[in-house]
Amino acid sequence: MAIDTTDIPKMDFGITDTDRRQIIEGLKRLLADTYTLYLKTHNFHWNVTGPMFQTLHQLFMTFYTEQWAAVDLIAERIRAMGAPAPGTYEEFVKLTTIKPSNGLPKARQMIIELVEGQEAVARTARKMYSVAAQADDQPTCDLLTQRMQIHEKNAWMLRSLLEE
């Protein structure tokens, strides 16, 4: 789905309008994935049960708190690039790569789905990194590098809970 960025204002900070449009499109997808993962993680935090309740409840809170801060950073980067940030469920559903849960899964399935979500956000960030790097957009590259590092670490931490 192409994202309408035709209304972005002219800016001259060394990034072409074409590159800026591509970066904005990628950041909007990253924002949608991050916000969708935030919602899923917060939902699981509220609803997890079982023998690992306390551990998972706390871990999920750590993750969703960090994700909540990240959505603001990503949205602000979109704004700095001259475009409005998406901010509705309808927009996020169209942009995200993260699949919704079927009902309320058990704790182990929650972990599996959150691993998949963490990996999805890392993939979205990695996919657009080369676009930002080619445009010499260091602030976006820095943001993407941080997002990949965090989501890859979170996926590792969650996967370790699945080991026997």
Secondary structure, 3 states (H helix, E strand, C coil): CCCCCCCCCCCCCCCCHHHHHHHHHHHHHHHHHHHHHHHHHHHHHHHCCCCCHHHHHHHHHHHHHHHHHHHHHHHHHHHHCCCCCCCCHHHHHHHCCCCCCCCCCCHHHHHHHHHHHHHHHHHHHHHHHHHHHHCCCHHHHHHHHHHHHHHHHHHHHHHHHCCC
